[in-house]
Amino acid sequence: MNVVSVRIKYSFWDFSTEVFRVGEKFVYEGLYKINLDISEFEQKLYELIMMDKNDGMTLEVNSFNNIHYVEADLFLGEPGDTYDIEYINQFLNQFEKLETLPATNDLSEYQGFVYIKHSDEADQALDILDSCGIKAEKIGMTSYKYERGASDLWIAFILGIASSAAWDTIKSGKVKLENEFNNHYRDVQFGIFNAQKLKENVADLSGEAPNNLEIISFECVKDNKFLVTLNSRYQKFYVEATESGEIKKMKMDRTTQTRI
């Protein structure tokens, strides 16, 4: 069984301004149990929107085991413009609707993480870690499609490093990953931080349940700090955190619970 949280928002664009994107509005959120593989669901939704709208959208899917967060961003003109998404509602109505999200990953069994923004490199990174005697696995995946004039697609993975790995072994793996992937066009991040504690701290500040939070990306910054993006059913969190999971700064991107 795959569980899918679907969010839809409008974003408003004004190309006479310096920022272009001048606002956004969340217009739908729903939770479903689907009888499709997530890649098939994603492709069907993408084709449906493009057939009706033709251009101007992004579709992002963040997956963790059998739980998937899907967000469609539909580009419109000035704030106040609207767009009929009833056909999306009809597509979603074929699936069983759920009220609550199952518990997601417990990250306490991992002590380190690798974020890779190129799908063809995830297995290579796992092989490198394995050659160093480091047990790691894919724990999250992001697929992102962009359509406005030109098209863009990228897929990212998060790898979790088991807590049993020795520190010296991890350092060796880190050096090998950096030597292999450290160049201008690859986006590979390596970090040692307490992700489960971070989830708990975000939950305390936001009112979310820790088991409904997932890490979708992170970036290592100076002084052993990390910029981490987390997802839940209703919102995203952008957090600056320490190795211990302590939060230094946090911004929430809340999704309204408006129904179609």
VEXPA-478347 format. One line per 5 residues: for each residue x, y, z of N, C-alpha, C. Coordinates in nm, 4 decimals. Example, Ala and Ser with C-alpha at 12.3 -4.5 7.8 and 13.67 -1.06 7.14 Angstrom:
// VEXPA-478347
1.3190/-0.5690/0.7800/1.2300/-0.4500/0.7800/1.3200/-0.3300/0.7800  1.2850/-0.2250/0.7080/1.3670/-0.1060/0.7140/1.2900/0.0030/0.7870
END
This chain:
// VEXPA-478347
0.0842/-0.1204/0.0000/0.0000/0.0000/0.0000/0.0874/0.1250/0.0000  0.0586/0.2185/-0.0890/0.1242/0.3483/-0.0907/0.0284/0.4546/-0.0381  0.0772/0.5399/0.0489/-0.0005/0.6507/0.1027/0.0560/0.7798/0.0443  -0.0331/0.8631/-0.0107/0.0089/0.9849/-0.0792/-0.0616/1.1067/-0.0188  0.0179/1.2026/0.0251/-0.0334/1.3323/0.0667/-0.0187/1.4272/-0.0514
-0.1317/1.4798/-0.0998/-0.1315/1.5669/-0.2181/-0.1593/1.7108/-0.1751  -0.0711/1.8009/-0.2152/-0.0899/1.9437/-0.1913/-0.0848/2.0158/-0.3251  -0.1732/2.1137/-0.3424/-0.1753/2.1931/-0.4651/-0.1722/2.3399/-0.4265  -0.0884/2.4151/-0.4949/-0.0845/2.5591/-0.4691/-0.0753/2.6355/-0.6001  -0.1189/2.7612/-0.5952/-0.0984/2.8548/-0.7046/0.0219/2.9414/-0.6681
0.1078/2.9711/-0.7648/0.2081/3.0755/-0.7444/0.1865/3.1822/-0.8511  0.2053/3.3069/-0.8109/0.1730/3.4220/-0.8956/0.3021/3.4893/-0.9403  0.3081/3.5234/-1.0701/0.4305/3.5730/-1.1317/0.4064/3.7083/-1.1986  0.4974/3.8022/-1.1766/0.4916/3.9344/-1.2396/0.6319/3.9647/-1.2918  0.6508/3.9544/-1.4228/0.7842/3.9675/-1.4808/0.8272/4.1125/-1.4976
0.7425/4.2072/-1.4553/0.7831/4.3469/-1.4539/0.8559/4.3825/-1.3249  0.8603/4.2884/-1.2296/0.9294/4.3113/-1.1031/1.0645/4.2398/-1.1043  1.1487/4.2711/-1.0066/1.2798/4.2084/-0.9985/1.2710/4.0653/-0.9454  1.1666/4.0351/-0.8660/1.1578/3.9035/-0.8022/1.0784/3.8027/-0.8837  0.9962/3.8511/-0.9810/0.9132/3.7656/-1.0668/0.8012/3.6966/-0.9882
0.8380/3.6097/-0.8939/0.7378/3.5357/-0.8158/0.6908/3.6255/-0.7014  0.5650/3.6666/-0.7052/0.5171/3.7702/-0.6131/0.4199/3.7178/-0.5082  0.3872/3.5902/-0.5109/0.2970/3.5378/-0.4089/0.2576/3.3947/-0.4371  0.1946/3.3301/-0.3380/0.1469/3.1935/-0.3562/0.0253/3.1702/-0.2668  -0.0537/3.0685/-0.3025/-0.1741/3.0347/-0.2266/-0.1966/2.8845/-0.2341
-0.1999/2.8194/-0.1183/-0.2332/2.6775/-0.1149/-0.3838/2.6602/-0.1274  -0.4267/2.5713/-0.2168/-0.5691/2.5587/-0.2458/-0.6246/2.4186/-0.2202  -0.5374/2.3198/-0.1963/-0.5897/2.1857/-0.1724/-0.4891/2.1010/-0.0957  -0.5425/2.0157/-0.0068/-0.4628/1.9126/0.0597/-0.5508/1.7915/0.0810  -0.4993/1.6731/0.0492/-0.5743/1.5501/0.0701/-0.4800/1.4327/0.0888
-0.5276/1.3305/0.1599/-0.4461/1.2129/0.1904/-0.5163/1.0908/0.1326  -0.4401/1.0060/0.0595/-0.5005/0.8954/-0.0135/-0.4181/0.7676/-0.0002  -0.4878/0.6546/-0.0066/-0.4244/0.5242/-0.0237/-0.4399/0.4873/-0.1706  -0.3283/0.4600/-0.2368/-0.3346/0.4351/-0.3806/-0.2890/0.2932/-0.4110  -0.3421/0.2393/-0.5209/-0.3083/0.1037/-0.5641/-0.2121/0.1075/-0.6830
-0.1354/0.2160/-0.6929/-0.0380/0.2334/-0.8001/0.1016/0.2484/-0.7408  0.2022/0.2159/-0.8210/0.3374/0.2538/-0.7858/0.3455/0.4060/-0.7888  0.4261/0.4664/-0.7000/0.4283/0.6122/-0.6909/0.4758/0.6761/-0.8212  0.5667/0.6105/-0.8943/0.6133/0.6673/-1.0205/0.5005/0.6724/-1.1235  0.4115/0.5717/-1.1212/0.2970/0.5706/-1.2128/0.1969/0.6793/-1.1732
0.1714/0.6931/-1.0432/0.0818/0.7992/-0.9953/0.1372/0.9360/-1.0346  0.2645/0.9576/-1.0121/0.3278/1.0857/-1.0456/0.3146/1.1167/-1.1943  0.3407/1.0176/-1.2793/0.3348/1.0404/-1.4237/0.1929/1.0700/-1.4692  0.0943/0.9992/-1.4145/-0.0457/1.0239/-1.4510/-0.0878/1.1653/-1.4118  -0.0507/1.2084/-1.2910/-0.0872/1.3432/-1.2456/-0.0169/1.4487/-1.3301
0.1103/1.4268/-1.3596/0.1865/1.5200/-1.4427/0.1231/1.5343/-1.5815  0.0931/1.4242/-1.6451/0.0342/1.4286/-1.7795/-0.1034/1.4937/-1.7766  -0.1816/1.4676/-1.6721/-0.3147/1.5263/-1.6596/-0.3065/1.6780/-1.6521  -0.2163/1.7291/-1.5681/-0.2029/1.8745/-1.5529/-0.1510/1.9377/-1.6812  -0.0503/1.8775/-1.7422/0.0065/1.9346/-1.8635/-0.0939/1.9328/-1.9786
-0.1791/1.8316/-1.9843/-0.2808/1.8247/-2.0892/-0.3800/1.9398/-2.0768  -0.4143/1.9771/-1.9518/-0.5119/2.0843/-1.9312/-0.4470/2.2224/-1.9310  -0.3303/2.2329/-1.8673/-0.2682/2.3644/-1.8467/-0.1625/2.3962/-1.9514  -0.1032/2.2958/-2.0093/-0.0033/2.3075/-2.1161/0.1355/2.3485/-2.0687  0.1450/2.4389/-1.9728/0.2750/2.4882/-1.9314/0.2601/2.5592/-1.7967
0.3742/2.5860/-1.7321/0.3723/2.6634/-1.6098/0.3372/2.5839/-1.4863  0.4269/2.4954/-1.4433/0.4007/2.4155/-1.3237/0.5276/2.3461/-1.2767  0.5281/2.3066/-1.1485/0.6267/2.2123/-1.0982/0.5518/2.1001/-1.0278  0.6146/1.9832/-1.0251/0.5595/1.8692/-0.9529/0.6740/1.8064/-0.8747  0.6621/1.8099/-0.7416/0.7655/1.7560/-0.6534/0.7087/1.6398/-0.5736
0.7821/1.5294/-0.5692/0.7407/1.4109/-0.4934/0.8535/1.3719/-0.3996  0.8249/1.3720/-0.2685/0.9199/1.3278/-0.1677/0.8712/1.1953/-0.1108  0.9529/1.0900/-0.1258/0.9123/0.9544/-0.0902/0.9988/0.8976/0.0213  0.9327/0.8273/0.1148/0.9998/0.7622/0.2269/0.9291/0.6286/0.2484  0.9942/0.5201/0.2040/0.9295/0.3893/0.2045/0.7980/0.3982/0.1269
0.6838/0.3704/0.1895/0.5563/0.3724/0.1165/0.4758/0.4991/0.1422  0.5391/0.6034/0.1967/0.4713/0.7304/0.2223/0.5301/0.8358/0.1295  0.4423/0.9125/0.0632/0.4853/1.0041/-0.0411/0.4141/1.1383/-0.0251  0.4925/1.2465/-0.0309/0.4384/1.3822/-0.0264/0.4465/1.4413/-0.1669  0.3306/1.4709/-0.2253/0.3238/1.5227/-0.3617/0.2757/1.6674/-0.3574
0.3532/1.7573/-0.4189/0.3130/1.8983/-0.4233/0.3179/1.9487/-0.5667  0.2029/1.9963/-0.6152/0.1935/2.0568/-0.7475/0.1830/2.2079/-0.7314  0.2701/2.2808/-0.7992/0.2705/2.4267/-0.7978/0.2296/2.4729/-0.9367  0.1143/2.5388/-0.9457/0.0588/2.5822/-1.0737/0.0826/2.7316/-1.0896  0.1548/2.7708/-1.1966/0.1935/2.9096/-1.2163/0.0771/2.9877/-1.2778
0.0415/3.1000/-1.2131/-0.0624/3.1897/-1.2643/-0.0036/3.3295/-1.2815  -0.0902/3.4248/-1.3130/-0.0457/3.5619/-1.3333/-0.0445/3.6408/-1.2034  -0.1211/3.7491/-1.1993/-0.1223/3.8359/-1.0820/-0.1985/3.7721/-0.9668  -0.1651/3.8096/-0.8411/-0.2429/3.7617/-0.7259/-0.3915/3.7899/-0.7453  -0.4730/3.6910/-0.7166/-0.6169/3.7021/-0.7405/-0.6614/3.6215/-0.8603
-0.5673/3.5908/-0.9524/-0.6016/3.5023/-1.0641/-0.6359/3.3634/-1.0103  -0.7166/3.2899/-1.0834/-0.7568/3.1569/-1.0384/-0.7493/3.0579/-1.1537  -0.7719/2.9317/-1.1220/-0.7591/2.8245/-1.2206/-0.8431/2.7082/-1.1706  -0.9221/2.6483/-1.2576/-1.0147/2.5416/-1.2199/-0.9397/2.4084/-1.2093  -0.9341/2.3527/-1.0874/-0.8644/2.2249/-1.0661/-0.9627/2.1110/-1.0387
-1.0859/2.1264/-1.0813/-1.1853/2.0219/-1.0591/-1.1431/1.8910/-1.1257  -1.0763/1.8986/-1.2393/-1.0342/1.7754/-1.3075/-0.9309/1.6984/-1.2238  -0.8505/1.7695/-1.1440/-0.7570/1.7015/-1.0540/-0.8339/1.6319/-0.9429  -0.9359/1.6983/-0.8930/-1.0218/1.6389/-0.7907/-1.0849/1.5098/-0.8417  -1.1319/1.5104/-0.9648/-1.1936/1.3913/-1.0223/-1.0924/1.2770/-1.0344
-0.9698/1.3096/-1.0703/-0.8642/1.2087/-1.0772/-0.8381/1.1480/-0.9394  -0.8323/1.2309/-0.8363/-0.8016/1.1835/-0.7016/-0.9166/1.1050/-0.6402  -1.0384/1.1322/-0.6843/-1.1560/1.0661/-0.6261/-1.1601/0.9146/-0.6493  -1.0787/0.8654/-0.7407/-1.0772/0.7203/-0.7652/-1.0056/0.6447/-0.6540  -0.9317/0.7186/-0.5681/-0.8530/0.6558/-0.4627/-0.9219/0.6708/-0.3273
-0.8911/0.5766/-0.2376/-0.9492/0.5799/-0.1029/-0.8880/0.6941/-0.0219  -0.9749/0.7735/0.0381/-0.9272/0.8865/0.1161/-0.8982/0.8439/0.2595  -0.7903/0.8978/0.3164/-0.7499/0.8687/0.4530/-0.7573/0.9958/0.5367  -0.7659/0.9776/0.6688/-0.7707/1.0922/0.7595/-0.6371/1.1162/0.8283  -0.5629/1.0098/0.8551/-0.4378/1.0250/0.9281/-0.3226/0.9613/0.8530
-0.2041/1.0157/0.8761/-0.0826/0.9687/0.8111/-0.0165/0.8625/0.8976  0.0219/0.7483/0.8410/0.0952/0.6491/0.9208/0.2275/0.7062/0.9693  0.2804/0.6502/1.0765/0.4098/0.6940/1.1286/0.5185/0.6710/1.0233  0.6099/0.7655/1.0124/0.7167/0.7560/0.9135/0.8462/0.7093/0.9800  0.9584/0.7352/0.9164/1.0857/0.6766/0.9590/1.1317/0.7217/1.0968
1.1807/0.6275/1.1755/1.2557/0.6571/1.2974/1.4031/0.6631/1.2571  1.4646/0.7799/1.2714/1.6010/0.7984/1.2231/1.7055/0.7750/1.3311  1.6652/0.7236/1.4461/1.7601/0.7042/1.5562/1.8646/0.5971/1.5246  1.8380/0.5114/1.4261/1.9349/0.4064/1.3928/2.0434/0.4548/1.2971  2.0365/0.5830/1.2580/2.1365/0.6390/1.1667/2.2151/0.7493/1.2366
2.3450/0.7556/1.2090/2.4267/0.8624/1.2666/2.4810/0.9579/1.1610  2.4750/0.9177/1.0369/2.5247/1.0021/0.9297/2.4355/0.9927/0.8079  2.4456/1.0947/0.7210/2.3584/1.1012/0.6048/2.4352/1.1562/0.4849  2.3948/1.1113/0.3672/2.4483/1.1631/0.2420/2.3310/1.2075/0.1572  2.3370/1.3298/0.1033/2.2331/1.3815/0.0143/2.2914/1.3925/-0.1261
2.2269/1.3282/-0.2223/2.2772/1.3233/-0.3600/2.1675/1.3679/-0.4556  2.1968/1.4717/-0.5336/2.0959/1.5281/-0.6231/2.1102/1.4756/-0.7655  2.1570/1.3539/-0.7810/2.1689/1.2912/-0.9123/2.1421/1.1425/-0.8950  2.0350/1.0927/-0.9530/1.9937/0.9555/-0.9258/2.0975/0.8530/-0.9688  2.1706/0.8800/-1.0749/2.2648/0.7806/-1.1253/2.3887/0.7697/-1.0378
2.4006/0.8565/-0.9369/2.5174/0.8536/-0.8503/2.4880/0.7921/-0.7133  2.3628/0.7661/-0.6818/2.3294/0.7121/-0.5501/2.3911/0.5738/-0.5304  2.3766/0.4858/-0.6279/2.4334/0.3518/-0.6157/2.5853/0.3560/-0.6111  2.6443/0.4508/-0.6849/2.7900/0.4653/-0.6815/2.8357/0.5068/-0.5418  2.7630/0.5992/-0.4791/2.7971/0.6417/-0.3430/2.7825/0.5267/-0.2443
2.6783/0.4458/-0.2600/2.6608/0.3287/-0.1730/2.7771/0.2309/-0.1894  2.8227/0.2137/-0.3132/2.9360/0.1240/-0.3369/3.0630/0.1764/-0.2697  3.0835/0.3085/-0.2758/3.2011/0.3683/-0.2123/3.1964/0.3469/-0.0615  3.0810/0.3722/-0.0019/3.0666/0.3534/0.1429/3.0867/0.2061/0.1800  3.0321/0.1169/0.0977/3.0467/-0.0264/0.1239/3.1928/-0.0684/0.1176
3.2683/-0.0097/0.0252/3.4109/-0.0430/0.0129/3.4906/0.0007/0.1346  3.4350/0.0960/0.2107/3.4984/0.1429/0.3343/3.4470/0.0666/0.4559  3.3586/-0.0299/0.4325/3.3015/-0.1055/0.5422/3.1881/-0.0336/0.6135  3.1235/0.0593/0.5437/3.0156/0.1387/0.6029/2.8817/0.0887/0.5512  2.7942/0.0504/0.6430/2.6603/0.0072/0.6055/2.5713/0.1295/0.5858
2.5146/0.1438/0.4674/2.4269/0.2570/0.4366/2.3141/0.2085/0.3470  2.2053/0.2866/0.3425/2.0909/0.2519/0.2584/2.0159/0.3768/0.2161  1.9400/0.3653/0.1073/1.8537/0.4751/0.0631/1.7350/0.4850/0.1581  1.7128/0.6030/0.2151/1.5992/0.6209/0.3060/1.5002/0.7250/0.2550  1.5353/0.7997/0.1525/1.4443/0.8997/0.0987/1.4777/0.9318/-0.0450
1.3764/0.9742/-0.1201/1.3953/1.0076/-0.2611/1.3057/1.1255/-0.2975  1.3597/1.2197/-0.3758/1.2832/1.3339/-0.4257/1.2881/1.3360/-0.5777  1.1714/1.3505/-0.6395/1.1609/1.3695/-0.7839/1.1017/1.5082/-0.8094  1.1626/1.5836/-0.9014/1.1191/1.7220/-0.9255/1.1091/1.7471/-1.0757  0.9922/1.7900/-1.1203/0.9707/1.8256/-1.2609/0.9319/1.9735/-1.2693
0.9877/2.0428/-1.3677/0.9613/2.1856/-1.3887/0.9223/2.2072/-1.5345  0.8153/2.2830/-1.5539/0.7696/2.3138/-1.6903/0.7314/2.4615/-1.6985  0.8124/2.5383/-1.7694/0.7732/2.6737/-1.8088/0.8624/2.7156/-1.9241  0.8112/2.6992/-2.0448/0.8926/2.7208/-2.1629/0.9834/2.6013/-2.1866  1.0852/2.5872/-2.1030/1.1744/2.4715/-2.1077/1.1371/2.3747/-1.9958
1.1917/2.2538/-2.0038/1.1633/2.1515/-1.9036/1.2891/2.1210/-1.8230  1.2680/2.0778/-1.7002/1.3795/2.0358/-1.6162/1.3326/1.9202/-1.5282  1.4211/1.8263/-1.5027/1.3903/1.7119/-1.4165/1.5147/1.6751/-1.3392  1.4994/1.6550/-1.2082/1.6091/1.5975/-1.1308/1.5534/1.5061/-1.0231  1.6367/1.4121/-0.9814/1.5996/1.3161/-0.8775/1.7104/1.3142/-0.7736
1.6736/1.3195/-0.6466/1.7707/1.3216/-0.5375/1.7436/1.2070/-0.4413  1.8489/1.1642/-0.3719/1.8377/1.0590/-0.2712/1.9011/1.1049/-0.1412  1.8467/1.0553/-0.0303/1.9147/1.0637/0.0992/1.9536/0.9228/0.1402  2.0810/0.9060/0.1740/2.1326/0.7795/0.2243/2.1522/0.7913/0.3749  2.1161/0.6871/0.4474/2.1378/0.6832/0.5912/2.2514/0.5892/0.6258
2.3446/0.6364/0.7099/2.4586/0.5560/0.7537/2.4276/0.4977/0.8909  2.4418/0.3686/0.9038/2.4042/0.2995/1.0268/2.4842/0.3505/1.1466  2.4195/0.3516/1.2627/2.4832/0.4018/1.3847/2.5969/0.3120/1.4318  2.6069/0.1906/1.3776/2.7128/0.0973/1.4182/2.8480/0.1303/1.3548  2.8500/0.2187/1.2553/2.9752/0.2499/1.1860/3.0717/0.3246/1.2771
3.1996/0.2865/1.2740/3.3023/0.3520/1.3556/3.3366/0.4883/1.2961  3.3765/0.5832/1.3833/3.4021/0.7200/1.3403/3.5164/0.7267/1.2384  3.6247/0.6528/1.2625/3.7370/0.6544/1.1684/3.6954/0.6017/1.0317  3.6089/0.5013/1.0322/3.5591/0.4456/0.9065/3.4736/0.5476/0.8329  3.3902/0.6202/0.9081/3.3051/0.7231/0.8468/3.3907/0.8329/0.7855
3.4957/0.8745/0.8549/3.5837/0.9788/0.8012/3.6471/0.9336/0.6704  3.6858/0.8063/0.6640/3.7440/0.7531/0.5409/3.6422/0.7567/0.4269  3.5174/0.7184/0.4572/3.4111/0.7230/0.3562/3.3824/0.8633/0.3098  3.3850/0.9582/0.4021/3.3600/1.0986/0.3684/3.4646/1.1510/0.2716  3.5917/1.1207/0.2984/3.6998/1.1657/0.2110/3.6838/1.1064/0.0709
3.6514/0.9785/0.0631/3.6350/0.9144/-0.0680/3.5167/0.9735/-0.1451  3.4070/1.0021/-0.0747/3.2918/1.0630/-0.1418/3.3270/1.2018/-0.1937  3.3961/1.2801/-0.1109/3.4321/1.4162/-0.1530/3.5296/1.4134/-0.2709  3.6222/1.3200/-0.2702/3.7163/1.3102/-0.3825/3.6455/1.2708/-0.5113  3.5427/1.1869/-0.4993/3.4709/1.1394/-0.6176/3.3727/1.2420/-0.6714
3.3038/1.3129/-0.5811/3.1912/1.3968/-0.6231/3.2138/1.5468/-0.6103  3.3275/1.5888/-0.5598/3.3465/1.7307/-0.5321/3.3858/1.8063/-0.6586  3.2840/1.8488/-0.7354/3.3094/1.9374/-0.8485/3.1881/2.0271/-0.8701  3.1957/2.1147/-0.9677/3.1010/2.2254/-0.9770/2.9597/2.1828/-1.0156  2.9418/2.0694/-1.0821/2.8071/2.0373/-1.1285/2.7363/1.9324/-1.0443
2.8039/1.8685/-0.9514/2.7404/1.7699/-0.8659/2.7010/1.8339/-0.7334  2.5938/1.7847/-0.6759/2.5478/1.8324/-0.5461/2.5430/1.7140/-0.4514  2.6514/1.6938/-0.3771/2.6604/1.5839/-0.2824/2.6979/1.6403/-0.1461  2.6168/1.6116/-0.0450/2.6410/1.6596/0.0904/2.6599/1.5401/0.1834  2.7514/1.5537/0.2786/2.7791/1.4496/0.3767/2.7691/1.5131/0.5144
2.6920/1.4527/0.6046/2.6766/1.5131/0.7365/2.6562/1.4115/0.8473  2.7129/1.4413/0.9636/2.6916/1.3633/1.0843/2.6102/1.4499/1.1792  2.4842/1.4167/1.1996/2.4015/1.4937/1.2930/2.2883/1.4058/1.3449  2.2318/1.4472/1.4574/2.1275/1.3704/1.5246/1.9920/1.4066/1.4622  1.9563/1.3350/1.3573/1.8355/1.3673/1.2816/1.7087/1.3402/1.3619
1.7074/1.2334/1.4403/1.5872/1.2029/1.5181/1.5624/1.3102/1.6240  1.6689/1.3568/1.6897/1.6537/1.4641/1.7878/1.6069/1.5918/1.7200  1.6574/1.6180/1.6010/1.6139/1.7351/1.5257/1.4647/1.7269/1.4966  1.4173/1.6094/1.4524/1.2746/1.5915/1.4273/1.1922/1.6198/1.5538  1.2399/1.5712/1.6666/1.1685/1.5925/1.7929/1.1659/1.7408/1.8305
1.2762/1.8106/1.8070/1.2808/1.9534/1.8387/1.1904/2.0341/1.7469  1.1872/1.9993/1.6185/1.0950/2.0659/1.5255/0.9509/2.0400/1.5679  0.9218/1.9175/1.6079/0.7865/1.8830/1.6536/0.7467/1.9649/1.7756  0.8385/1.9829/1.8699/0.8084/2.0608/1.9907/0.7728/2.2052/1.9568  0.8429/2.2633/1.8585/0.8194/2.4033/1.8235/0.6984/2.4228/1.7331
0.6634/2.3200/1.6564/0.5589/2.3362/1.5545/0.4250/2.2739/1.5912  0.4256/2.1791/1.6846/0.3019/2.1070/1.7157/0.2804/1.9850/1.6291  0.3734/1.9584/1.5368/0.3662/1.8373/1.4556/0.4078/1.7160/1.5395  0.3625/1.5976/1.4998/0.4121/1.4748/1.5613/0.5475/1.4409/1.5000  0.6476/1.4027/1.5818/0.7793/1.3689/1.5259/0.7721/1.2606/1.4190
0.6813/1.1640/1.4356/0.6708/1.0537/1.3402/0.6102/1.0947/1.2069  0.5611/1.2196/1.1977/0.5066/1.2686/1.0715/0.6020/1.3638/1.0002  0.7257/1.3681/1.0451/0.8258/1.4557/0.9847/0.9303/1.3729/0.9116  0.9710/1.4209/0.7945/1.0767/1.3557/0.7182/1.1768/1.4598/0.6696  1.3048/1.4231/0.6689/1.4092/1.5087/0.6138/1.4179/1.4843/0.4635
1.4060/1.5925/0.3850/1.4098/1.5759/0.2397/1.5401/1.6269/0.1780  1.6133/1.7128/0.2493/1.7436/1.7566/0.1989/1.8195/1.8224/0.3127  1.9515/1.8347/0.2955/2.0308/1.9112/0.3908/2.1557/1.9625/0.3221  2.2127/2.0664/0.3813/2.3368/2.1253/0.3319/2.4283/2.1510/0.4503  2.5541/2.1144/0.4382/2.6521/2.1397/0.5427/2.7041/2.2835/0.5286
2.7046/2.3574/0.6382/2.7588/2.4924/0.6388/2.8674/2.4993/0.7452  2.9316/2.6127/0.7585/3.0469/2.6248/0.8478/3.0083/2.6065/0.9948  3.1101/2.5825/1.0767/3.0943/2.5663/1.2218/3.0036/2.4490/1.2568  3.0095/2.3418/1.1776/2.9335/2.2205/1.2068/2.7834/2.2445/1.2173  2.7324/2.3349/1.1357/2.5881/2.3599/1.1299/2.5342/2.3043/0.9984
2.4036/2.2763/0.9996/2.3388/2.2171/0.8844/2.2103/2.2927/0.8536  2.1864/2.3176/0.7254/2.0589/2.3718/0.6799/1.9755/2.2531/0.6327  1.8669/2.2250/0.7035/1.7893/2.1035/0.6808/1.6467/2.1404/0.6413  1.5941/2.0745/0.5389/1.4543/2.0901/0.5001/1.3783/1.9643/0.5389  1.2679/1.9839/0.6119/1.1832/1.8719/0.6528/1.0436/1.8923/0.5960
0.9724/1.7822/0.5809/0.8381/1.7854/0.5257/0.7415/1.7176/0.6212  0.6163/1.7640/0.6199/0.5072/1.6956/0.6879/0.3865/1.7025/0.5957  0.2747/1.6548/0.6437/0.1558/1.6546/0.5595/0.1121/1.7964/0.5221  0.1267/1.8917/0.6157/0.0723/2.0249/0.5938/0.1753/2.1337/0.5697  0.3022/2.1077/0.5921/0.3977/2.2169/0.5805/0.5400/2.1667/0.5633
0.6258/2.2596/0.5179/0.7684/2.2360/0.5123/0.8368/2.3204/0.6193  0.9519/2.2720/0.6649/1.0291/2.3411/0.7661/1.1710/2.3602/0.7139  1.2225/2.4818/0.7281/1.3585/2.5133/0.6874/1.4353/2.5484/0.8142  1.5320/2.4628/0.8515/1.5922/2.4679/0.9835/1.7437/2.4804/0.9728  1.8009/2.5678/1.0555/1.9445/2.5687/1.0788/1.9684/2.4968/1.2103
2.0472/2.3903/1.2092/2.0633/2.3052/1.3260/2.2093/2.2696/1.3490  2.2392/2.2267/1.4714/2.3727/2.1797/1.5070/2.3803/2.0285/1.4931  2.5007/1.9737/1.5149/2.5193/1.8291/1.5075/2.4299/1.7542/1.6065  2.4023/1.8160/1.7196/2.3225/1.7504/1.8236/2.1724/1.7561/1.7960  2.1315/1.8294/1.6910/1.9897/1.8443/1.6607/1.9274/1.9683/1.7203
2.0107/2.0524/1.7838/1.9599/2.1777/1.8403/1.9247/2.2748/1.7280  1.8102/2.3407/1.7393/1.7631/2.4342/1.6371/1.8132/2.5746/1.6664  1.8777/2.6365/1.5670/1.9226/2.7746/1.5788/1.8232/2.8704/1.5139  1.7688/2.8299/1.4010/1.6681/2.9098/1.3303/1.5695/2.8142/1.2654  1.4436/2.8580/1.2504/1.3453/2.7739/1.1819/1.2403/2.8616/1.1135
1.2108/2.8260/0.9899/1.1048/2.8916/0.9141/1.0055/2.7857/0.8702  0.8760/2.8153/0.8833/0.7717/2.7206/0.8433/0.6986/2.7719/0.7202  0.6758/2.6846/0.6257/0.5980/2.7141/0.5050/0.4674/2.6362/0.5171  0.3683/2.6988/0.5778/0.2452/2.6270/0.6139/0.1509/2.6131/0.4943  0.0917/2.4958/0.4837/-0.0110/2.4683/0.3837/-0.1479/2.4826/0.4494
-0.2334/2.5661/0.3925/-0.3700/2.5744/0.4439/-0.4431/2.4464/0.4129  -0.5450/2.4159/0.4904/-0.6179/2.2900/0.4746/-0.7462/2.3095/0.3952  -0.7425/2.4006/0.2983/-0.8578/2.4252/0.2127/-0.8856/2.3015/0.1269  -1.0117/2.2649/0.1125/-1.0497/2.1540/0.0259/-1.1073/2.2080/-0.1046  -1.1003/2.1256/-0.2084/-1.1613/2.1648/-0.3362/-1.3126/2.1738/-0.3163
END
